[in-house]
Amino acid sequence: MHTIASHLAVATLIAARHLGYAHPLAAAQMAGQSAGLGKTTLALVILIITILAVMKSAVRGLSGLLSLLSELLRALTAMASILFISALAIAAVLIVLVHH
C-alpha cells in the first residue's frame, strides 16, 4: 500500500521511539519495556493502517454513489422540465378551447 498513511504511521513510530532517548528516565523505561512495547506498537500501527484503508475504500464507494445520485438528479430535472412545459401547453390549449 503506497499511501501517505503508511508513511505517516512509520514516521510517527520512529519519532515516538526517538523521543524516549531525549530523557534518561524515559530511555531507561523504554529499554525495560522494549519487548512488550514493540508488539503493542506494531499491533497499533497495523490497526491504524487497516482503519485508514477501510476509510479510503468507503470514501471511494461514497464518491461513486454521489456521482450516481448526481446523474439521477440531472435526469429528474430534465423530466420535471418536460412535464412542466407539457402542463403549460395543455393549460394554454384548454384556455383557448374554453373561450371559443
Phi and psi restraints in degrees (range 20) as a CNS / XPLOR table:
assign (resid 1 and name C) (resid 2 and name N)
       (resid 2 and name CA) (resid 2 and name C) 1.0 -106.6 20.0 2
assign (resid 2 and name N) (resid 2 and name CA)
       (resid 2 and name C) (resid 3 and name N) 1.0 77.1 20.0 2
assign (resid 2 and name C) (resid 3 and name N)
       (resid 3 and name CA) (resid 3 and name C) 1.0 -127.5 20.0 2
assign (resid 3 and name N) (resid 3 and name CA)
       (resid 3 and name C) (resid 4 and name N) 1.0 169.4 20.0 2
assign (resid 3 and name C) (resid 4 and name N)
       (resid 4 and name CA) (resid 4 and name C) 1.0 -70.0 20.0 2
assign (resid 4 and name N) (resid 4 and name CA)
       (resid 4 and name C) (resid 5 and name N) 1.0 -24.3 20.0 2
assign (resid 4 and name C) (resid 5 and name N)
       (resid 5 and name CA) (resid 5 and name C) 1.0 -63.7 20.0 2
assign (resid 5 and name N) (resid 5 and name CA)
       (resid 5 and name C) (resid 6 and name N) 1.0 -43.0 20.0 2
assign (resid 5 and name C) (resid 6 and name N)
       (resid 6 and name CA) (resid 6 and name C) 1.0 -67.6 20.0 2
assign (resid 6 and name N) (resid 6 and name CA)
       (resid 6 and name C) (resid 7 and name N) 1.0 -39.3 20.0 2
assign (resid 6 and name C) (resid 7 and name N)
       (resid 7 and name CA) (resid 7 and name C) 1.0 -65.9 20.0 2
assign (resid 7 and name N) (resid 7 and name CA)
       (resid 7 and name C) (resid 8 and name N) 1.0 -39.2 20.0 2
assign (resid 7 and name C) (resid 8 and name N)
       (resid 8 and name CA) (resid 8 and name C) 1.0 -65.5 20.0 2
assign (resid 8 and name N) (resid 8 and name CA)
       (resid 8 and name C) (resid 9 and name N) 1.0 -39.9 20.0 2
assign (resid 8 and name C) (resid 9 and name N)
       (resid 9 and name CA) (resid 9 and name C) 1.0 -64.6 20.0 2
assign (resid 9 and name N) (resid 9 and name CA)
       (resid 9 and name C) (resid 10 and name N) 1.0 -43.2 20.0 2
assign (resid 9 and name C) (resid 10 and name N)
       (resid 10 and name CA) (resid 10 and name C) 1.0 -66.3 20.0 2
assign (resid 10 and name N) (resid 10 and name CA)
       (resid 10 and name C) (resid 11 and name N) 1.0 -42.1 20.0 2
assign (resid 10 and name C) (resid 11 and name N)
       (resid 11 and name CA) (resid 11 and name C) 1.0 -63.9 20.0 2
assign (resid 11 and name N) (resid 11 and name CA)
       (resid 11 and name C) (resid 12 and name N) 1.0 -38.5 20.0 2
assign (resid 11 and name C) (resid 12 and name N)
       (resid 12 and name CA) (resid 12 and name C) 1.0 -65.0 20.0 2
assign (resid 12 and name N) (resid 12 and name CA)
       (resid 12 and name C) (resid 13 and name N) 1.0 -41.8 20.0 2
assign (resid 12 and name C) (resid 13 and name N)
       (resid 13 and name CA) (resid 13 and name C) 1.0 -62.1 20.0 2
assign (resid 13 and name N) (resid 13 and name CA)
       (resid 13 and name C) (resid 14 and name N) 1.0 -44.8 20.0 2
assign (resid 13 and name C) (resid 14 and name N)
       (resid 14 and name CA) (resid 14 and name C) 1.0 -66.1 20.0 2
assign (resid 14 and name N) (resid 14 and name CA)
       (resid 14 and name C) (resid 15 and name N) 1.0 -42.4 20.0 2
assign (resid 14 and name C) (resid 15 and name N)
       (resid 15 and name CA) (resid 15 and name C) 1.0 -64.0 20.0 2
assign (resid 15 and name N) (resid 15 and name CA)
       (resid 15 and name C) (resid 16 and name N) 1.0 -39.4 20.0 2
assign (resid 15 and name C) (resid 16 and name N)
       (resid 16 and name CA) (resid 16 and name C) 1.0 -64.6 20.0 2
assign (resid 16 and name N) (resid 16 and name CA)
       (resid 16 and name C) (resid 17 and name N) 1.0 -38.1 20.0 2
assign (resid 16 and name C) (resid 17 and name N)
       (resid 17 and name CA) (resid 17 and name C) 1.0 -67.0 20.0 2
assign (resid 17 and name N) (resid 17 and name CA)
       (resid 17 and name C) (resid 18 and name N) 1.0 -40.5 20.0 2
assign (resid 17 and name C) (resid 18 and name N)
       (resid 18 and name CA) (resid 18 and name C) 1.0 -74.4 20.0 2
assign (resid 18 and name N) (resid 18 and name CA)
       (resid 18 and name C) (resid 19 and name N) 1.0 -25.3 20.0 2
assign (resid 18 and name C) (resid 19 and name N)
       (resid 19 and name CA) (resid 19 and name C) 1.0 -65.2 20.0 2
assign (resid 19 and name N) (resid 19 and name CA)
       (resid 19 and name C) (resid 20 and name N) 1.0 -30.8 20.0 2
assign (resid 19 and name C) (resid 20 and name N)
       (resid 20 and name CA) (resid 20 and name C) 1.0 -66.9 20.0 2
assign (resid 20 and name N) (resid 20 and name CA)
       (resid 20 and name C) (resid 21 and name N) 1.0 -25.2 20.0 2
assign (resid 20 and name C) (resid 21 and name N)
       (resid 21 and name CA) (resid 21 and name C) 1.0 -79.8 20.0 2
assign (resid 21 and name N) (resid 21 and name CA)
       (resid 21 and name C) (resid 22 and name N) 1.0 -13.2 20.0 2
assign (resid 21 and name C) (resid 22 and name N)
       (resid 22 and name CA) (resid 22 and name C) 1.0 -73.9 20.0 2
assign (resid 22 and name N) (resid 22 and name CA)
       (resid 22 and name C) (resid 23 and name N) 1.0 -30.8 20.0 2
assign (resid 22 and name C) (resid 23 and name N)
       (resid 23 and name CA) (resid 23 and name C) 1.0 -112.8 20.0 2
assign (resid 23 and name N) (resid 23 and name CA)
       (resid 23 and name C) (resid 24 and name N) 1.0 128.3 20.0 2
assign (resid 23 and name C) (resid 24 and name N)
       (resid 24 and name CA) (resid 24 and name C) 1.0 -60.5 20.0 2
assign (resid 24 and name N) (resid 24 and name CA)
       (resid 24 and name C) (resid 25 and name N) 1.0 -41.1 20.0 2
assign (resid 24 and name C) (resid 25 and name N)
       (resid 25 and name CA) (resid 25 and name C) 1.0 -66.7 20.0 2
assign (resid 25 and name N) (resid 25 and name CA)
       (resid 25 and name C) (resid 26 and name N) 1.0 -41.6 20.0 2
assign (resid 25 and name C) (resid 26 and name N)
       (resid 26 and name CA) (resid 26 and name C) 1.0 -66.2 20.0 2
assign (resid 26 and name N) (resid 26 and name CA)
       (resid 26 and name C) (resid 27 and name N) 1.0 -36.7 20.0 2
assign (resid 26 and name C) (resid 27 and name N)
       (resid 27 and name CA) (resid 27 and name C) 1.0 -65.4 20.0 2
assign (resid 27 and name N) (resid 27 and name CA)
       (resid 27 and name C) (resid 28 and name N) 1.0 -39.0 20.0 2
assign (resid 27 and name C) (resid 28 and name N)
       (resid 28 and name CA) (resid 28 and name C) 1.0 -66.8 20.0 2
assign (resid 28 and name N) (resid 28 and name CA)
       (resid 28 and name C) (resid 29 and name N) 1.0 -39.3 20.0 2
assign (resid 28 and name C) (resid 29 and name N)
       (resid 29 and name CA) (resid 29 and name C) 1.0 -66.4 20.0 2
assign (resid 29 and name N) (resid 29 and name CA)
       (resid 29 and name C) (resid 30 and name N) 1.0 -39.9 20.0 2
assign (resid 29 and name C) (resid 30 and name N)
       (resid 30 and name CA) (resid 30 and name C) 1.0 -66.4 20.0 2
assign (resid 30 and name N) (resid 30 and name CA)
       (resid 30 and name C) (resid 31 and name N) 1.0 -37.7 20.0 2
assign (resid 30 and name C) (resid 31 and name N)
       (resid 31 and name CA) (resid 31 and name C) 1.0 -65.0 20.0 2
assign (resid 31 and name N) (resid 31 and name CA)
       (resid 31 and name C) (resid 32 and name N) 1.0 -36.8 20.0 2
assign (resid 31 and name C) (resid 32 and name N)
       (resid 32 and name CA) (resid 32 and name C) 1.0 -72.7 20.0 2
assign (resid 32 and name N) (resid 32 and name CA)
       (resid 32 and name C) (resid 33 and name N) 1.0 -29.4 20.0 2
assign (resid 32 and name C) (resid 33 and name N)
       (resid 33 and name CA) (resid 33 and name C) 1.0 -106.8 20.0 2
assign (resid 33 and name N) (resid 33 and name CA)
       (resid 33 and name C) (resid 34 and name N) 1.0 14.7 20.0 2
assign (resid 33 and name C) (resid 34 and name N)
       (resid 34 and name CA) (resid 34 and name C) 1.0 -62.9 20.0 2
assign (resid 34 and name N) (resid 34 and name CA)
       (resid 34 and name C) (resid 35 and name N) 1.0 -35.7 20.0 2
assign (resid 34 and name C) (resid 35 and name N)
       (resid 35 and name CA) (resid 35 and name C) 1.0 -67.9 20.0 2
assign (resid 35 and name N) (resid 35 and name CA)
       (resid 35 and name C) (resid 36 and name N) 1.0 -48.1 20.0 2
assign (resid 35 and name C) (resid 36 and name N)
       (resid 36 and name CA) (resid 36 and name C) 1.0 -71.6 20.0 2
assign (resid 36 and name N) (resid 36 and name CA)
       (resid 36 and name C) (resid 37 and name N) 1.0 -36.4 20.0 2
assign (resid 36 and name C) (resid 37 and name N)
       (resid 37 and name CA) (resid 37 and name C) 1.0 -67.4 20.0 2
assign (resid 37 and name N) (resid 37 and name CA)
       (resid 37 and name C) (resid 38 and name N) 1.0 -36.8 20.0 2
assign (resid 37 and name C) (resid 38 and name N)
       (resid 38 and name CA) (resid 38 and name C) 1.0 -62.9 20.0 2
assign (resid 38 and name N) (resid 38 and name CA)
       (resid 38 and name C) (resid 39 and name N) 1.0 -43.9 20.0 2
assign (resid 38 and name C) (resid 39 and name N)
       (resid 39 and name CA) (resid 39 and name C) 1.0 -68.9 20.0 2
assign (resid 39 and name N) (resid 39 and name CA)
       (resid 39 and name C) (resid 40 and name N) 1.0 -41.5 20.0 2
assign (resid 39 and name C) (resid 40 and name N)
       (resid 40 and name CA) (resid 40 and name C) 1.0 -66.2 20.0 2
assign (resid 40 and name N) (resid 40 and name CA)
       (resid 40 and name C) (resid 41 and name N) 1.0 -43.8 20.0 2
assign (resid 40 and name C) (resid 41 and name N)
       (resid 41 and name CA) (resid 41 and name C) 1.0 -64.3 20.0 2
assign (resid 41 and name N) (resid 41 and name CA)
       (resid 41 and name C) (resid 42 and name N) 1.0 -42.6 20.0 2
assign (resid 41 and name C) (resid 42 and name N)
       (resid 42 and name CA) (resid 42 and name C) 1.0 -62.5 20.0 2
assign (resid 42 and name N) (resid 42 and name CA)
       (resid 42 and name C) (resid 43 and name N) 1.0 -42.9 20.0 2
assign (resid 42 and name C) (resid 43 and name N)
       (resid 43 and name CA) (resid 43 and name C) 1.0 -63.7 20.0 2
assign (resid 43 and name N) (resid 43 and name CA)
       (resid 43 and name C) (resid 44 and name N) 1.0 -39.8 20.0 2
assign (resid 43 and name C) (resid 44 and name N)
       (resid 44 and name CA) (resid 44 and name C) 1.0 -65.8 20.0 2
assign (resid 44 and name N) (resid 44 and name CA)
       (resid 44 and name C) (resid 45 and name N) 1.0 -41.9 20.0 2
assign (resid 44 and name C) (resid 45 and name N)
       (resid 45 and name CA) (resid 45 and name C) 1.0 -64.0 20.0 2
assign (resid 45 and name N) (resid 45 and name CA)
       (resid 45 and name C) (resid 46 and name N) 1.0 -43.1 20.0 2
assign (resid 45 and name C) (resid 46 and name N)
       (resid 46 and name CA) (resid 46 and name C) 1.0 -63.7 20.0 2
assign (resid 46 and name N) (resid 46 and name CA)
       (resid 46 and name C) (resid 47 and name N) 1.0 -40.8 20.0 2
assign (resid 46 and name C) (resid 47 and name N)
       (resid 47 and name CA) (resid 47 and name C) 1.0 -62.8 20.0 2
assign (resid 47 and name N) (resid 47 and name CA)
       (resid 47 and name C) (resid 48 and name N) 1.0 -43.8 20.0 2
assign (resid 47 and name C) (resid 48 and name N)
       (resid 48 and name CA) (resid 48 and name C) 1.0 -64.7 20.0 2
assign (resid 48 and name N) (resid 48 and name CA)
       (resid 48 and name C) (resid 49 and name N) 1.0 -43.4 20.0 2
assign (resid 48 and name C) (resid 49 and name N)
       (resid 49 and name CA) (resid 49 and name C) 1.0 -63.0 20.0 2
assign (resid 49 and name N) (resid 49 and name CA)
       (resid 49 and name C) (resid 50 and name N) 1.0 -41.0 20.0 2
assign (resid 49 and name C) (resid 50 and name N)
       (resid 50 and name CA) (resid 50 and name C) 1.0 -64.2 20.0 2
assign (resid 50 and name N) (resid 50 and name CA)
       (resid 50 and name C) (resid 51 and name N) 1.0 -43.2 20.0 2
assign (resid 50 and name C) (resid 51 and name N)
       (resid 51 and name CA) (resid 51 and name C) 1.0 -62.7 20.0 2
assign (resid 51 and name N) (resid 51 and name CA)
       (resid 51 and name C) (resid 52 and name N) 1.0 -42.4 20.0 2
assign (resid 51 and name C) (resid 52 and name N)
       (resid 52 and name CA) (resid 52 and name C) 1.0 -64.9 20.0 2
assign (resid 52 and name N) (resid 52 and name CA)
       (resid 52 and name C) (resid 53 and name N) 1.0 -38.3 20.0 2
assign (resid 52 and name C) (resid 53 and name N)
       (resid 53 and name CA) (resid 53 and name C) 1.0 -66.2 20.0 2
assign (resid 53 and name N) (resid 53 and name CA)
       (resid 53 and name C) (resid 54 and name N) 1.0 -40.0 20.0 2
assign (resid 53 and name C) (resid 54 and name N)
       (resid 54 and name CA) (resid 54 and name C) 1.0 -65.2 20.0 2
assign (resid 54 and name N) (resid 54 and name CA)
       (resid 54 and name C) (resid 55 and name N) 1.0 -41.9 20.0 2
assign (resid 54 and name C) (resid 55 and name N)
       (resid 55 and name CA) (resid 55 and name C) 1.0 -64.2 20.0 2
assign (resid 55 and name N) (resid 55 and name CA)
       (resid 55 and name C) (resid 56 and name N) 1.0 -37.1 20.0 2
assign (resid 55 and name C) (resid 56 and name N)
       (resid 56 and name CA) (resid 56 and name C) 1.0 -63.5 20.0 2
assign (resid 56 and name N) (resid 56 and name CA)
       (resid 56 and name C) (resid 57 and name N) 1.0 -45.0 20.0 2
assign (resid 56 and name C) (resid 57 and name N)
       (resid 57 and name CA) (resid 57 and name C) 1.0 -68.4 20.0 2
assign (resid 57 and name N) (resid 57 and name CA)
       (resid 57 and name C) (resid 58 and name N) 1.0 -33.2 20.0 2
assign (resid 57 and name C) (resid 58 and name N)
       (resid 58 and name CA) (resid 58 and name C) 1.0 -66.7 20.0 2
assign (resid 58 and name N) (resid 58 and name CA)
       (resid 58 and name C) (resid 59 and name N) 1.0 -39.2 20.0 2
assign (resid 58 and name C) (resid 59 and name N)
       (resid 59 and name CA) (resid 59 and name C) 1.0 -66.7 20.0 2
assign (resid 59 and name N) (resid 59 and name CA)
       (resid 59 and name C) (resid 60 and name N) 1.0 -38.7 20.0 2
assign (resid 59 and name C) (resid 60 and name N)
       (resid 60 and name CA) (resid 60 and name C) 1.0 -62.3 20.0 2
assign (resid 60 and name N) (resid 60 and name CA)
       (resid 60 and name C) (resid 61 and name N) 1.0 -43.8 20.0 2
assign (resid 60 and name C) (resid 61 and name N)
       (resid 61 and name CA) (resid 61 and name C) 1.0 -64.5 20.0 2
assign (resid 61 and name N) (resid 61 and name CA)
       (resid 61 and name C) (resid 62 and name N) 1.0 -38.8 20.0 2
assign (resid 61 and name C) (resid 62 and name N)
       (resid 62 and name CA) (resid 62 and name C) 1.0 -66.7 20.0 2
assign (resid 62 and name N) (resid 62 and name CA)
       (resid 62 and name C) (resid 63 and name N) 1.0 -37.8 20.0 2
assign (resid 62 and name C) (resid 63 and name N)
       (resid 63 and name CA) (resid 63 and name C) 1.0 -67.3 20.0 2
assign (resid 63 and name N) (resid 63 and name CA)
       (resid 63 and name C) (resid 64 and name N) 1.0 -36.5 20.0 2
assign (resid 63 and name C) (resid 64 and name N)
       (resid 64 and name CA) (resid 64 and name C) 1.0 -64.5 20.0 2
assign (resid 64 and name N) (resid 64 and name CA)
       (resid 64 and name C) (resid 65 and name N) 1.0 -40.3 20.0 2
assign (resid 64 and name C) (resid 65 and name N)
       (resid 65 and name CA) (resid 65 and name C) 1.0 -65.9 20.0 2
assign (resid 65 and name N) (resid 65 and name CA)
       (resid 65 and name C) (resid 66 and name N) 1.0 -40.6 20.0 2
assign (resid 65 and name C) (resid 66 and name N)
       (resid 66 and name CA) (resid 66 and name C) 1.0 -65.7 20.0 2
assign (resid 66 and name N) (resid 66 and name CA)
       (resid 66 and name C) (resid 67 and name N) 1.0 -37.6 20.0 2
assign (resid 66 and name C) (resid 67 and name N)
       (resid 67 and name CA) (resid 67 and name C) 1.0 -68.5 20.0 2
assign (resid 67 and name N) (resid 67 and name CA)
       (resid 67 and name C) (resid 68 and name N) 1.0 -35.4 20.0 2
assign (resid 67 and name C) (resid 68 and name N)
       (resid 68 and name CA) (resid 68 and name C) 1.0 -65.5 20.0 2
assign (resid 68 and name N) (resid 68 and name CA)
       (resid 68 and name C) (resid 69 and name N) 1.0 -43.6 20.0 2
assign (resid 68 and name C) (resid 69 and name N)
       (resid 69 and name CA) (resid 69 and name C) 1.0 -63.9 20.0 2
assign (resid 69 and name N) (resid 69 and name CA)
       (resid 69 and name C) (resid 70 and name N) 1.0 -35.9 20.0 2
assign (resid 69 and name C) (resid 70 and name N)
       (resid 70 and name CA) (resid 70 and name C) 1.0 -62.7 20.0 2
assign (resid 70 and name N) (resid 70 and name CA)
       (resid 70 and name C) (resid 71 and name N) 1.0 -44.9 20.0 2
assign (resid 70 and name C) (resid 71 and name N)
       (resid 71 and name CA) (resid 71 and name C) 1.0 -65.3 20.0 2
assign (resid 71 and name N) (resid 71 and name CA)
       (resid 71 and name C) (resid 72 and name N) 1.0 -38.0 20.0 2
assign (resid 71 and name C) (resid 72 and name N)
       (resid 72 and name CA) (resid 72 and name C) 1.0 -64.1 20.0 2
assign (resid 72 and name N) (resid 72 and name CA)
       (resid 72 and name C) (resid 73 and name N) 1.0 -43.6 20.0 2
assign (resid 72 and name C) (resid 73 and name N)
       (resid 73 and name CA) (resid 73 and name C) 1.0 -64.2 20.0 2
assign (resid 73 and name N) (resid 73 and name CA)
       (resid 73 and name C) (resid 74 and name N) 1.0 -36.1 20.0 2
assign (resid 73 and name C) (resid 74 and name N)
       (resid 74 and name CA) (resid 74 and name C) 1.0 -64.5 20.0 2
assign (resid 74 and name N) (resid 74 and name CA)
       (resid 74 and name C) (resid 75 and name N) 1.0 -42.4 20.0 2
assign (resid 74 and name C) (resid 75 and name N)
       (resid 75 and name CA) (resid 75 and name C) 1.0 -67.0 20.0 2
assign (resid 75 and name N) (resid 75 and name CA)
       (resid 75 and name C) (resid 76 and name N) 1.0 -41.3 20.0 2
assign (resid 75 and name C) (resid 76 and name N)
       (resid 76 and name CA) (resid 76 and name C) 1.0 -64.9 20.0 2
assign (resid 76 and name N) (resid 76 and name CA)
       (resid 76 and name C) (resid 77 and name N) 1.0 -36.3 20.0 2
assign (resid 76 and name C) (resid 77 and name N)
       (resid 77 and name CA) (resid 77 and name C) 1.0 -64.8 20.0 2
assign (resid 77 and name N) (resid 77 and name CA)
       (resid 77 and name C) (resid 78 and name N) 1.0 -42.7 20.0 2
assign (resid 77 and name C) (resid 78 and name N)
       (resid 78 and name CA) (resid 78 and name C) 1.0 -63.9 20.0 2
assign (resid 78 and name N) (resid 78 and name CA)
       (resid 78 and name C) (resid 79 and name N) 1.0 -41.9 20.0 2
assign (resid 78 and name C) (resid 79 and name N)
       (resid 79 and name CA) (resid 79 and name C) 1.0 -65.9 20.0 2
assign (resid 79 and name N) (resid 79 and name CA)
       (resid 79 and name C) (resid 80 and name N) 1.0 -41.2 20.0 2
assign (resid 79 and name C) (resid 80 and name N)
       (resid 80 and name CA) (resid 80 and name C) 1.0 -65.2 20.0 2
assign (resid 80 and name N) (resid 80 and name CA)
       (resid 80 and name C) (resid 81 and name N) 1.0 -37.5 20.0 2
assign (resid 80 and name C) (resid 81 and name N)
       (resid 81 and name CA) (resid 81 and name C) 1.0 -63.6 20.0 2
assign (resid 81 and name N) (resid 81 and name CA)
       (resid 81 and name C) (resid 82 and name N) 1.0 -45.6 20.0 2
assign (resid 81 and name C) (resid 82 and name N)
       (resid 82 and name CA) (resid 82 and name C) 1.0 -64.3 20.0 2
assign (resid 82 and name N) (resid 82 and name CA)
       (resid 82 and name C) (resid 83 and name N) 1.0 -41.8 20.0 2
assign (resid 82 and name C) (resid 83 and name N)
       (resid 83 and name CA) (resid 83 and name C) 1.0 -63.5 20.0 2
assign (resid 83 and name N) (resid 83 and name CA)
       (resid 83 and name C) (resid 84 and name N) 1.0 -41.4 20.0 2
assign (resid 83 and name C) (resid 84 and name N)
       (resid 84 and name CA) (resid 84 and name C) 1.0 -66.0 20.0 2
assign (resid 84 and name N) (resid 84 and name CA)
       (resid 84 and name C) (resid 85 and name N) 1.0 -43.7 20.0 2
assign (resid 84 and name C) (resid 85 and name N)
       (resid 85 and name CA) (resid 85 and name C) 1.0 -64.1 20.0 2
assign (resid 85 and name N) (resid 85 and name CA)
       (resid 85 and name C) (resid 86 and name N) 1.0 -39.9 20.0 2
assign (resid 85 and name C) (resid 86 and name N)
       (resid 86 and name CA) (resid 86 and name C) 1.0 -64.3 20.0 2
assign (resid 86 and name N) (resid 86 and name CA)
       (resid 86 and name C) (resid 87 and name N) 1.0 -40.5 20.0 2
assign (resid 86 and name C) (resid 87 and name N)
       (resid 87 and name CA) (resid 87 and name C) 1.0 -64.9 20.0 2
assign (resid 87 and name N) (resid 87 and name CA)
       (resid 87 and name C) (resid 88 and name N) 1.0 -39.7 20.0 2
assign (resid 87 and name C) (resid 88 and name N)
       (resid 88 and name CA) (resid 88 and name C) 1.0 -64.0 20.0 2
assign (resid 88 and name N) (resid 88 and name CA)
       (resid 88 and name C) (resid 89 and name N) 1.0 -41.5 20.0 2
assign (resid 88 and name C) (resid 89 and name N)
       (resid 89 and name CA) (resid 89 and name C) 1.0 -65.1 20.0 2
assign (resid 89 and name N) (resid 89 and name CA)
       (resid 89 and name C) (resid 90 and name N) 1.0 -42.0 20.0 2
assign (resid 89 and name C) (resid 90 and name N)
       (resid 90 and name CA) (resid 90 and name C) 1.0 -65.1 20.0 2
assign (resid 90 and name N) (resid 90 and name CA)
       (resid 90 and name C) (resid 91 and name N) 1.0 -41.4 20.0 2
assign (resid 90 and name C) (resid 91 and name N)
       (resid 91 and name CA) (resid 91 and name C) 1.0 -63.0 20.0 2
assign (resid 91 and name N) (resid 91 and name CA)
       (resid 91 and name C) (resid 92 and name N) 1.0 -41.6 20.0 2
assign (resid 91 and name C) (resid 92 and name N)
       (resid 92 and name CA) (resid 92 and name C) 1.0 -63.8 20.0 2
assign (resid 92 and name N) (resid 92 and name CA)
       (resid 92 and name C) (resid 93 and name N) 1.0 -41.4 20.0 2
assign (resid 92 and name C) (resid 93 and name N)
       (resid 93 and name CA) (resid 93 and name C) 1.0 -64.9 20.0 2
assign (resid 93 and name N) (resid 93 and name CA)
       (resid 93 and name C) (resid 94 and name N) 1.0 -42.9 20.0 2
assign (resid 93 and name C) (resid 94 and name N)
       (resid 94 and name CA) (resid 94 and name C) 1.0 -65.0 20.0 2
assign (resid 94 and name N) (resid 94 and name CA)
       (resid 94 and name C) (resid 95 and name N) 1.0 -39.9 20.0 2
assign (resid 94 and name C) (resid 95 and name N)
       (resid 95 and name CA) (resid 95 and name C) 1.0 -62.5 20.0 2
assign (resid 95 and name N) (resid 95 and name CA)
       (resid 95 and name C) (resid 96 and name N) 1.0 -42.7 20.0 2
assign (resid 95 and name C) (resid 96 and name N)
       (resid 96 and name CA) (resid 96 and name C) 1.0 -65.1 20.0 2
assign (resid 96 and name N) (resid 96 and name CA)
       (resid 96 and name C) (resid 97 and name N) 1.0 -42.2 20.0 2
assign (resid 96 and name C) (resid 97 and name N)
       (resid 97 and name CA) (resid 97 and name C) 1.0 -68.4 20.0 2
assign (resid 97 and name N) (resid 97 and name CA)
       (resid 97 and name C) (resid 98 and name N) 1.0 -37.1 20.0 2
assign (resid 97 and name C) (resid 98 and name N)
       (resid 98 and name CA) (resid 98 and name C) 1.0 -69.5 20.0 2
assign (resid 98 and name N) (resid 98 and name CA)
       (resid 98 and name C) (resid 99 and name N) 1.0 -37.7 20.0 2
assign (resid 98 and name C) (resid 99 and name N)
       (resid 99 and name CA) (resid 99 and name C) 1.0 -78.1 20.0 2
assign (resid 99 and name N) (resid 99 and name CA)
       (resid 99 and name C) (resid 100 and name N) 1.0 -12.2 20.0 2
